[in-house]
């Protein structure tokens, strides 16, 4: 069960990628949201460093979310943490359109949306020491063993995002696939610049809402594993 279907992956042969493109159906409302709201709440990709404080119009902690699915959790988190700003990145147009709709419906001003490969954004647009946190919830687990190399959470990717984090900033991962959770824990534990905030897996923090898929999975006996590490 991949709750958000945000389809994150890694391929060492082609370089790290944060997605596999499964476009899906774009509804009329989602298409209108992209046309009408992206100019206000969206950020176009550009191969140069951006000033997030200038974009959001204030100095505040900046949280990067990679792969937000349909955006419901992103909108809820931003609503519950108005003191933080959220840069949400996904490549799938239906989710982008839906999150833009949620921004308008809930009158949120602390989210900006990008429709691009997150790895390229990290490489070329995010300044070092500019992020206070990174959220990656329910990335594609790539169940088959021969596809494990496509998983996003691997050492090269973590090394790529670490410079973007301030000291004491956090990385919050969540997955409903136990074998991937084990890999995530091994990858993060192997990084000397990170420290686990829990013994192994963390309790789900209040700011991360429980999705309907997650609640259903728990009723069926499926687990969900959160990992929260901080940069030393």
DOTIRO-95797 format. One record per residue (C-alpha): residue in three letters; x, y, z. Coordinates in steps of 0.5 Angstrom, whole numbers, padded with zeros to 4 digits, always signed. Example, Ala and Ser with C-alpha at 12.3 -4.5 7.8 and 13.67 -1.06 7.14 Angstrom:
% residues 2
ALA+0025-0009+0016SER+0027-0002+0014
***
This chain:
% residues 232
UNK+0000+0000+0000UNK+0003+0006-0002UNK-0001+0012+0001UNK+0001+0018-0003UNK+0003+0015-0009UNK+0008+0020-0009UNK+0013+0015-0013UNK+0020+0017-0011UNK+0026+0013-0014UNK+0033+0013-0014UNK+0037+0010-0020UNK+0044+0010-0020UNK+0045+0009-0027UNK+0041+0015-0029UNK+0043+0019-0023UNK+0038+0020-0017UNK+0031+0022-0019UNK+0026+0023-0014UNK+0020+0020-0018UNK+0017+0016-0024UNK+0012+0019-0028UNK+0005+0017-0027UNK+0001+0022-0029UNK-0006+0020-0028UNK-0013+0024-0030UNK-0013+0031-0029UNK-0020+0034-0027UNK-0023+0040-0030UNK-0022+0043-0023UNK-0015+0041-0022UNK-0013+0044-0029UNK-0017+0050-0027UNK-0013+0051-0021UNK-0006+0050-0024UNK-0008+0055-0029UNK-0011+0060-0024UNK-0007+0059-0018UNK+0000+0057-0020UNK+0002+0064-0022UNK+0001+0066-0015UNK+0003+0060-0011UNK+0007+0056-0015UNK+0015+0057-0017UNK+0017+0055-0024UNK+0024+0051-0024UNK+0030+0055-0025UNK+0037+0053-0025UNK+0039+0058-0020UNK+0039+0059-0012UNK+0032+0062-0010UNK+0031+0066-0003UNK+0026+0063+0000UNK+0025+0068+0005UNK+0024+0073+0000UNK+0019+0068-0004UNK+0015+0067+0002UNK+0015+0075+0004UNK+0018+0073+0011UNK+0023+0070+0016UNK+0021+0063+0018UNK+0023+0056+0019UNK+0023+0053+0012UNK+0020+0046+0011UNK+0021+0042+0004UNK+0016+0036+0003UNK+0018+0032-0003UNK+0012+0028-0006UNK+0006+0030-0003UNK+0001+0026-0007UNK-0006+0029-0007UNK-0003+0035-0002UNK-0009+0033+0004UNK-0003+0032+0009UNK+0001+0038+0006UNK-0005+0043+0007UNK-0007+0040+0014UNK+0001+0041+0016UNK+0001+0048+0014UNK-0005+0050+0017UNK-0003+0047+0024UNK+0004+0050+0023UNK+0002+0057+0021UNK+0009+0059+0024UNK+0013+0055+0019UNK+0013+0056+0011UNK+0013+0050+0007UNK+0016+0048+0000UNK+0012+0042-0003UNK+0015+0039-0009UNK+0012+0033-0014UNK+0011+0032-0021UNK+0004+0029-0022UNK-0001+0035-0024UNK-0007+0032-0021UNK-0004+0033-0014UNK-0001+0039-0016UNK-0008+0042-0018UNK-0011+0039-0012UNK-0006+0042-0007UNK-0007+0049-0010UNK-0015+0048-0009UNK-0013+0046-0002UNK-0009+0053-0001UNK-0015+0057-0004UNK-0020+0053+0000UNK-0017+0054+0007UNK-0014+0061+0005UNK-0006+0058+0006UNK-0001+0063+0005UNK+0005+0059+0008UNK+0005+0054+0002UNK+0009+0054-0005UNK+0008+0049-0010UNK+0013+0046-0015UNK+0012+0041-0021UNK+0019+0039-0022UNK+0024+0033-0020UNK+0026+0035-0013UNK+0033+0032-0014UNK+0034+0038-0019UNK+0031+0043-0015UNK+0035+0041-0009UNK+0042+0041-0013UNK+0040+0048-0017UNK+0035+0052-0013UNK+0036+0051-0005UNK+0041+0054-0001UNK+0046+0051+0004UNK+0044+0052+0011UNK+0037+0054+0009UNK+0032+0049+0011UNK+0029+0047+0018UNK+0026+0041+0016UNK+0025+0036+0010UNK+0019+0031+0010UNK+0018+0025+0006UNK+0012+0021+0007UNK+0010+0014+0004UNK+0015+0014-0002UNK+0015+0009-0007UNK+0017+0003-0004UNK+0019-0001-0010UNK+0017-0008-0007UNK+0021-0012-0012UNK+0028-0014-0010UNK+0031-0012-0017UNK+0028-0005-0016UNK+0030-0003-0009UNK+0036+0001-0013UNK+0030+0006-0015UNK+0028+0007-0008UNK+0030+0015-0006UNK+0032+0014+0001UNK+0039+0011+0000UNK+0046+0014+0002UNK+0047+0018-0004UNK+0041+0022-0003UNK+0042+0023+0004UNK+0049+0026+0003UNK+0046+0031-0002UNK+0040+0034+0002UNK+0045+0034+0008UNK+0048+0041+0006UNK+0041+0044+0005UNK+0039+0043+0013UNK+0041+0048+0018UNK+0044+0045+0025UNK+0039+0042+0029UNK+0034+0041+0023UNK+0031+0035+0022UNK+0029+0029+0017UNK+0022+0026+0018UNK+0021+0020+0014UNK+0015+0015+0014UNK+0013+0009+0011UNK+0008+0003+0011UNK+0013-0002+0008UNK+0017-0005+0014UNK+0023-0008+0010UNK+0023+0000+0007UNK+0023+0002+0014UNK+0029-0002+0016UNK+0033+0000+0010UNK+0031+0007+0012UNK+0033+0006+0019UNK+0040+0003+0017UNK+0041+0009+0012UNK+0040+0014+0017UNK+0044+0011+0022UNK+0050+0010+0018UNK+0050+0018+0017UNK+0055+0021+0022UNK+0052+0028+0021UNK+0045+0025+0024UNK+0042+0023+0030UNK+0036+0019+0032UNK+0031+0023+0036UNK+0028+0016+0038UNK+0031+0009+0040UNK+0029+0006+0033UNK+0023+0009+0030UNK+0019+0015+0033UNK+0012+0016+0035UNK+0008+0020+0029UNK+0008+0027+0031UNK+0002+0031+0032UNK+0003+0035+0026UNK+0003+0029+0021UNK-0004+0027+0020UNK-0006+0020+0020UNK-0009+0019+0013UNK-0015+0015+0011UNK-0011+0010+0008UNK-0006+0009+0014UNK-0012+0008+0019UNK-0015+0003+0014UNK-0008+0000+0014UNK-0008-0001+0022UNK-0015-0004+0022UNK-0012-0009+0017UNK-0006-0010+0022UNK-0001-0006+0017UNK+0004-0002+0021UNK+0007+0005+0019UNK+0014+0007+0021UNK+0016+0014+0022UNK+0023+0016+0023UNK+0026+0023+0025UNK+0033+0025+0025UNK+0036+0031+0027UNK+0043+0034+0024UNK+0048+0035+0029
***
